[in-house]
Amino acid sequence: MASMTTACSGDADPGEQPDPSQSSIPANAGEAPLELEADGLPLDFPRETVSIVDGDVVSVSEPNGDSDAYTLVVTVDAAPADAVMQAVNLLEEDGWVSRTELSGEPPVPQVLTLADADADRVIITNAAQDGTTNVTYSVMVTD
């Protein structure tokens, strides 16, 4: 049986210096960490136009080259239907308009847009686990 070996460093000669442009370190590895406020949301999150349900913010990402949206995961001590209904009601109070119906158990994803700007949107999804609900927001707000 023939044996085959591979080197982790690729085809480079052991005596050669690696080419920095061929690094396996992700391009964003040197980026500064995301700066968050005390409420767990990014510094530049559009708080004035996007109200978030009360709960623990457990995950946050902000717009980058791959996505134009903020993504937040908030853990809420409520059933999925109650958590999503609360999220939708808060957004409607901020001037958002529901484009989907609140139905199903667990509720189907909700899409809301600003009345005067269809490019601005919030998509709300949910997942229940151990008596809590994770409400996920995908928020795109243009300036």
Phi and psi restraints in degrees (value plus and minus 20) as a CYANA .aco file:
   2 ALA   PHI     -99.7   -59.7
   2 ALA   PSI     123.8   163.8
   3 SER   PHI    -129.6   -89.6
   3 SER   PSI     126.9   166.9
   4 MET   PHI    -147.3  -107.3
   4 MET   PSI     113.8   153.8
   5 THR   PHI    -142.9  -102.9
   5 THR   PSI     129.2   169.2
   6 THR   PHI    -151.2  -111.2
   6 THR   PSI     130.5   170.5
   7 ALA   PHI    -122.2   -82.2
   7 ALA   PSI     122.1   162.1
   8 CYS   PHI     -88.0   -48.0
   8 CYS   PSI     -43.4    -3.4
   9 SER   PHI    -107.0   -67.0
   9 SER   PSI     -13.3    26.7
  10 GLY   PHI      65.2   105.2
  10 GLY   PSI    -168.6  -128.6
  11 ASP   PHI    -111.2   -71.2
  11 ASP   PSI     -14.8    25.2
  12 ALA   PHI     -87.9   -47.9
  12 ALA   PSI     125.2   165.2
  13 ASP   PHI     -89.3   -49.3
  13 ASP   PSI     116.2   156.2
  14 PRO   PHI     -75.8   -35.8
  14 PRO   PSI     -46.9    -6.9
  15 GLY   PHI    -104.7   -64.7
  15 GLY   PSI     -31.9     8.1
  16 GLU   PHI    -100.2   -60.2
  16 GLU   PSI     128.2   168.2
  17 GLN   PHI    -101.1   -61.1
  17 GLN   PSI     118.3   158.3
  18 PRO   PHI     -86.5   -46.5
  18 PRO   PSI     127.8   167.8
  19 ASP   PHI    -104.3   -64.3
  19 ASP   PSI      97.7   137.7
  20 PRO   PHI     -78.9   -38.9
  20 PRO   PSI     -46.1    -6.1
  21 SER   PHI     -92.8   -52.8
  21 SER   PSI     -33.4     6.6
  22 GLN   PHI    -122.2   -82.2
  22 GLN   PSI       0.1    40.1
  23 SER   PHI     -83.2   -43.2
  23 SER   PSI     124.9   164.9
  24 SER   PHI    -110.9   -70.9
  24 SER   PSI     -18.3    21.7
  25 ILE   PHI     -95.8   -55.8
  25 ILE   PSI     110.7   150.7
  26 PRO   PHI     -76.4   -36.4
  26 PRO   PSI     127.8   167.8
  27 ALA   PHI     -79.1   -39.1
  27 ALA   PSI     -50.9   -10.9
  28 ASN   PHI    -110.9   -70.9
  28 ASN   PSI     -12.5    27.5
  29 ALA   PHI     -82.3   -42.3
  29 ALA   PSI     -46.8    -6.8
  30 GLY   PHI    -113.4   -73.4
  30 GLY   PSI     -20.1    19.9
  31 GLU   PHI     -88.7   -48.7
  31 GLU   PSI     129.4   169.4
  32 ALA   PHI     -86.4   -46.4
  32 ALA   PSI     127.7   167.7
  33 PRO   PHI     -85.3   -45.3
  33 PRO   PSI     135.6   175.6
  34 LEU   PHI     -82.9   -42.9
  34 LEU   PSI     107.0   147.0
  35 GLU   PHI    -110.5   -70.5
  35 GLU   PSI     106.5   146.5
  36 LEU   PHI    -137.2   -97.2
  36 LEU   PSI     130.5   170.5
  37 GLU   PHI    -101.3   -61.3
  37 GLU   PSI     155.2   195.2
  38 ALA   PHI     -79.7   -39.7
  38 ALA   PSI     -47.8    -7.8
  39 ASP   PHI     -99.3   -59.3
  39 ASP   PSI     -21.5    18.5
  40 GLY   PHI      70.2   110.2
  40 GLY   PSI     -20.0    20.0
  41 LEU   PHI    -118.2   -78.2
  41 LEU   PSI     133.0   173.0
  42 PRO   PHI     -79.4   -39.4
  42 PRO   PSI     133.7   173.7
  43 LEU   PHI     -73.9   -33.9
  43 LEU   PSI     -60.9   -20.9
  44 ASP   PHI    -118.9   -78.9
  44 ASP   PSI      -3.9    36.1
  45 PHE   PHI     -83.5   -43.5
  45 PHE   PSI     118.5   158.5
  46 PRO   PHI     -95.8   -55.8
  46 PRO   PSI      49.1    89.1
  47 ARG   PHI     -80.5   -40.5
  47 ARG   PSI     -50.9   -10.9
  48 GLU   PHI     -87.4   -47.4
  48 GLU   PSI     -46.9    -6.9
  49 THR   PHI    -135.0   -95.0
  49 THR   PSI     -30.6     9.4
  50 VAL   PHI    -150.4  -110.4
  50 VAL   PSI      80.0   120.0
  51 SER   PHI    -103.6   -63.6
  51 SER   PSI     120.4   160.4
  52 ILE   PHI    -133.3   -93.3
  52 ILE   PSI     123.8   163.8
  53 VAL   PHI     -80.0   -40.0
  53 VAL   PSI     131.7   171.7
  54 ASP   PHI     -89.7   -49.7
  54 ASP   PSI     113.0   153.0
  55 GLY   PHI     147.3   187.3
  55 GLY   PSI    -190.0  -150.0
  56 ASP   PHI    -117.0   -77.0
  56 ASP   PSI     100.9   140.9
  57 VAL   PHI     -95.3   -55.3
  57 VAL   PSI      94.7   134.7
  58 VAL   PHI    -127.3   -87.3
  58 VAL   PSI     -31.9     8.1
  59 SER   PHI    -176.6  -136.6
  59 SER   PSI     118.7   158.7
  60 VAL   PHI    -164.2  -124.2
  60 VAL   PSI     117.7   157.7
  61 SER   PHI    -158.7  -118.7
  61 SER   PSI     129.2   169.2
  62 GLU   PHI    -132.2   -92.2
  62 GLU   PSI     148.1   188.1
  63 PRO   PHI     -75.1   -35.1
  63 PRO   PSI     121.8   161.8
  64 ASN   PHI    -167.9  -127.9
  64 ASN   PSI    -186.3  -146.3
  65 GLY   PHI     -83.1   -43.1
  65 GLY   PSI     -45.3    -5.3
  66 ASP   PHI    -109.4   -69.4
  66 ASP   PSI     -45.5    -5.5
  67 SER   PHI    -165.6  -125.6
  67 SER   PSI     123.1   163.1
  68 ASP   PHI    -115.3   -75.3
  68 ASP   PSI      -7.9    32.1
  69 ALA   PHI    -141.3  -101.3
  69 ALA   PSI     131.6   171.6
  70 TYR   PHI    -100.8   -60.8
  70 TYR   PSI     123.7   163.7
  71 THR   PHI    -145.7  -105.7
  71 THR   PSI     104.8   144.8
  72 LEU   PHI    -146.2  -106.2
  72 LEU   PSI     122.4   162.4
  73 VAL   PHI    -140.7  -100.7
  73 VAL   PSI     103.0   143.0
  74 VAL   PHI    -139.8   -99.8
  74 VAL   PSI     105.3   145.3
  75 THR   PHI    -109.1   -69.1
  75 THR   PSI     106.6   146.6
  76 VAL   PHI    -143.9  -103.9
  76 VAL   PSI     117.4   157.4
  77 ASP   PHI    -104.8   -64.8
  77 ASP   PSI      54.3    94.3
  78 ALA   PHI    -180.7  -140.7
  78 ALA   PSI     139.3   179.3
  79 ALA   PHI     -86.2   -46.2
  79 ALA   PSI     132.7   172.7
  80 PRO   PHI     -72.0   -32.0
  80 PRO   PSI     -66.0   -26.0
  81 ALA   PHI     -81.6   -41.6
  81 ALA   PSI     -62.7   -22.7
  82 ASP   PHI     -86.9   -46.9
  82 ASP   PSI     -62.7   -22.7
  83 ALA   PHI     -83.8   -43.8
  83 ALA   PSI     -65.5   -25.5
  84 VAL   PHI     -88.1   -48.1
  84 VAL   PSI     -61.0   -21.0
  85 MET   PHI     -80.0   -40.0
  85 MET   PSI     -63.0   -23.0
  86 GLN   PHI     -82.3   -42.3
  86 GLN   PSI     -63.1   -23.1
  87 ALA   PHI     -81.7   -41.7
  87 ALA   PSI     -64.6   -24.6
  88 VAL   PHI     -85.3   -45.3
  88 VAL   PSI     -64.6   -24.6
  89 ASN   PHI     -80.1   -40.1
  89 ASN   PSI     -62.7   -22.7
  90 LEU   PHI     -81.6   -41.6
  90 LEU   PSI     -62.8   -22.8
  91 LEU   PHI     -87.8   -47.8
  91 LEU   PSI     -59.4   -19.4
  92 GLU   PHI     -82.9   -42.9
  92 GLU   PSI     -55.5   -15.5
  93 GLU   PHI     -84.5   -44.5
  93 GLU   PSI     -47.2    -7.2
  94 ASP   PHI    -103.7   -63.7
  94 ASP   PSI     -21.4    18.6
  95 GLY   PHI      82.5   122.5
  95 GLY   PSI     -14.7    25.3
  96 TRP   PHI    -100.2   -60.2
  96 TRP   PSI     131.2   171.2
  97 VAL   PHI    -137.9   -97.9
  97 VAL   PSI     107.3   147.3
  98 SER   PHI     -90.3   -50.3
  98 SER   PSI     112.8   152.8
  99 ARG   PHI    -126.0   -86.0
  99 ARG   PSI     -23.4    16.6
 100 THR   PHI    -150.3  -110.3
 100 THR   PSI     143.4   183.4
 101 GLU   PHI    -114.8   -74.8
 101 GLU   PSI     122.3   162.3
 102 LEU   PHI    -100.5   -60.5
 102 LEU   PSI      81.1   121.1
 103 SER   PHI    -168.5  -128.5
 103 SER   PSI     147.0   187.0
 104 GLY   PHI      66.1   106.1
 104 GLY   PSI     142.1   182.1
 105 GLU   PHI    -156.5  -116.5
 105 GLU   PSI      86.5   126.5
 106 PRO   PHI     -92.7   -52.7
 106 PRO   PSI     140.6   180.6
 107 PRO   PHI     -79.7   -39.7
 107 PRO   PSI     124.9   164.9
 108 VAL   PHI     -88.8   -48.8
 108 VAL   PSI     140.5   180.5
 109 PRO   PHI     -75.2   -35.2
 109 PRO   PSI     122.2   162.2
 110 GLN   PHI    -128.0   -88.0
 110 GLN   PSI     117.4   157.4
 111 VAL   PHI    -140.1  -100.1
 111 VAL   PSI     107.3   147.3
 112 LEU   PHI    -148.3  -108.3
 112 LEU   PSI     124.1   164.1
 113 THR   PHI    -149.3  -109.3
 113 THR   PSI     139.1   179.1
 114 LEU   PHI     -95.5   -55.5
 114 LEU   PSI     122.6   162.6
 115 ALA   PHI     -75.5   -35.5
 115 ALA   PSI     -55.6   -15.6
 116 ASP   PHI    -124.7   -84.7
 116 ASP   PSI     -13.5    26.5
 117 ALA   PHI    -172.3  -132.3
 117 ALA   PSI      72.9   112.9
 118 ASP   PHI     -85.5   -45.5
 118 ASP   PSI     -39.6     0.4
 119 ALA   PHI     -90.3   -50.3
 119 ALA   PSI     -44.9    -4.9
 120 ASP   PHI    -104.1   -64.1
 120 ASP   PSI     106.8   146.8
 121 ARG   PHI    -170.5  -130.5
 121 ARG   PSI     135.4   175.4
 122 VAL   PHI    -148.1  -108.1
 122 VAL   PSI     110.3   150.3
 123 ILE   PHI    -135.0   -95.0
 123 ILE   PSI     107.5   147.5
 124 ILE   PHI    -136.0   -96.0
 124 ILE   PSI     106.1   146.1
 125 THR   PHI    -143.3  -103.3
 125 THR   PSI     151.9   191.9
 126 ASN   PHI    -169.5  -129.5
 126 ASN   PSI     137.0   177.0
 127 ALA   PHI    -170.1  -130.1
 127 ALA   PSI     111.2   151.2
 128 ALA   PHI    -117.9   -77.9
 128 ALA   PSI     122.5   162.5
 129 GLN   PHI    -179.3  -139.3
 129 GLN   PSI     106.1   146.1
 130 ASP   PHI      31.5    71.5
 130 ASP   PSI      25.0    65.0
 131 GLY   PHI      60.0   100.0
 131 GLY   PSI     -17.8    22.2
 132 THR   PHI    -141.0  -101.0
 132 THR   PSI     146.1   186.1
 133 THR   PHI    -144.8  -104.8
 133 THR   PSI     112.9   152.9
 134 ASN   PHI    -113.5   -73.5
 134 ASN   PSI      97.7   137.7
 135 VAL   PHI    -120.5   -80.5
 135 VAL   PSI     101.0   141.0
 136 THR   PHI    -126.5   -86.5
 136 THR   PSI     107.1   147.1
 137 TYR   PHI    -127.5   -87.5
 137 TYR   PSI     113.8   153.8
 138 SER   PHI    -135.3   -95.3
 138 SER   PSI      92.1   132.1
 139 VAL   PHI    -138.1   -98.1
 139 VAL   PSI      99.2   139.2
 140 MET   PHI    -140.5  -100.5
 140 MET   PSI      94.3   134.3
 141 VAL   PHI    -148.8  -108.8
 141 VAL   PSI     100.5   140.5
 142 THR   PHI    -108.6   -68.6
 142 THR   PSI     136.3   176.3
